[in-house]
């Protein structure tokens, strides 16, 4: 390798070294930004995982409560006599308060 070629190589290396340093600096900045983004996303993921766990527990509790309420509803006994008897009692009460038959029927 001649002296001229060596000088040319040194100049090329000097020129590209400056360019390479700028590229390396930019890549380093990009890596830093990406690392910050990854950290933020990991925190968000952890928070969402915790929220998901909490909501899953609440959902399970609501399902159990729903089953219990459905069972209670199935076990309820109807009122003796039903609505017909209640209507008669209401009619009798109205008759005694108003002194007449408001429905035009017998209250018995």
C-alpha positions as CSV (number, residue, x, y, z in Angstrom):
1,X,0.0,0.0,0.0
2,X,1.4,3.3,-1.0
3,X,1.6,6.4,1.1
4,X,-1.1,8.1,-1.0
5,X,-3.4,5.2,-0.5
6,X,-2.7,5.2,3.2
7,X,-3.5,8.9,3.4
8,X,-6.7,8.4,1.5
9,X,-7.7,5.6,3.8
10,X,-7.0,7.8,6.9
11,X,-9.1,10.6,5.3
12,X,-11.9,8.1,4.5
13,X,-11.8,6.7,8.0
14,X,-11.8,10.2,9.6
15,X,-14.8,11.2,7.5
16,X,-16.8,8.1,8.1
17,X,-15.8,8.0,11.7
18,X,-17.4,11.3,12.3
19,X,-20.5,10.1,10.4
20,X,-20.5,6.8,12.3
21,X,-20.3,8.7,15.6
22,X,-23.3,10.8,14.6
23,X,-25.2,7.6,13.6
24,X,-24.2,5.9,16.8
25,X,-25.3,8.8,18.9
26,X,-28.7,8.9,17.1
27,X,-29.1,5.1,17.6
28,X,-28.1,5.5,21.2
29,X,-30.8,8.2,21.7
30,X,-33.3,6.0,19.9
31,X,-32.4,3.0,22.1
32,X,-32.9,5.2,25.2
33,X,-36.4,6.3,24.0
34,X,-37.4,2.7,23.1
35,X,-36.2,1.5,26.6
36,X,-38.3,4.2,28.2
37,X,-41.3,3.2,26.1
38,X,-40.8,-0.5,27.1
39,X,-40.6,0.5,30.8
40,X,-43.8,2.5,30.4
41,X,-45.6,-0.3,28.6
42,X,-44.5,-2.8,31.2
43,X,-45.9,-0.6,34.0
44,X,-49.2,-0.2,32.0
45,X,-49.3,-4.0,31.5
46,X,-48.8,-4.6,35.2
47,X,-51.6,-2.2,36.1
48,X,-53.9,-3.7,33.5
49,X,-53.1,-7.2,34.8
50,X,-54.0,-6.1,38.3
51,X,-57.2,-4.5,37.1
52,X,-58.1,-7.6,35.2
53,X,-57.5,-9.8,38.3
54,X,-59.7,-7.4,40.4
55,X,-62.5,-7.4,37.8
56,X,-62.3,-11.2,37.5
57,X,-62.8,-11.5,41.3
58,X,-65.7,-9.1,41.2
59,X,-67.2,-11.0,38.3
60,X,-66.9,-14.3,40.2
61,X,-68.5,-12.7,43.3
62,X,-71.4,-11.3,41.3
63,X,-72.0,-14.7,39.7
64,X,-72.2,-16.3,43.1
65,X,-74.5,-13.6,44.4
66,X,-76.7,-14.0,41.3
67,X,-76.9,-17.8,41.9
68,X,-77.8,-17.2,45.5
69,X,-80.5,-14.7,44.6
70,X,-81.9,-17.0,41.9
71,X,-82.1,-19.8,44.5
72,X,-83.8,-17.5,47.0
73,X,-86.3,-16.5,44.3
74,X,-87.1,-20.2,43.5
75,X,-87.6,-20.9,47.2
76,X,-90.1,-18.1,47.8
77,X,-93.6,-19.2,48.7
78,X,-96.5,-17.4,47.1
79,X,-98.7,-15.4,49.4
80,X,-101.7,-17.4,50.6
81,X,-104.7,-16.6,48.5
82,X,-102.6,-14.6,46.0
83,X,-103.8,-11.4,44.5
84,X,-107.5,-12.3,44.5
85,X,-107.5,-12.4,48.3
86,X,-105.5,-9.1,48.5
87,X,-108.1,-7.5,46.1
88,X,-110.9,-8.6,48.4
89,X,-109.1,-7.2,51.4
90,X,-108.5,-3.9,49.7
91,X,-112.2,-3.7,48.6
92,X,-113.4,-4.4,52.1
93,X,-111.1,-1.7,53.4
94,X,-112.4,0.8,50.9
95,X,-116.0,-0.2,51.7
96,X,-115.4,0.4,55.4
97,X,-113.6,3.7,54.8
98,X,-116.0,5.1,52.2
99,X,-119.2,3.5,53.4
100,X,-120.0,2.2,49.9
101,X,-118.9,-0.3,47.4
102,X,-116.5,1.6,45.1
103,X,-116.2,-1.2,42.5
104,X,-120.0,-1.8,42.3
105,X,-119.4,-5.5,43.3
106,X,-119.7,-7.5,46.4
107,X,-116.5,-7.3,48.5
108,X,-116.9,-10.9,49.8
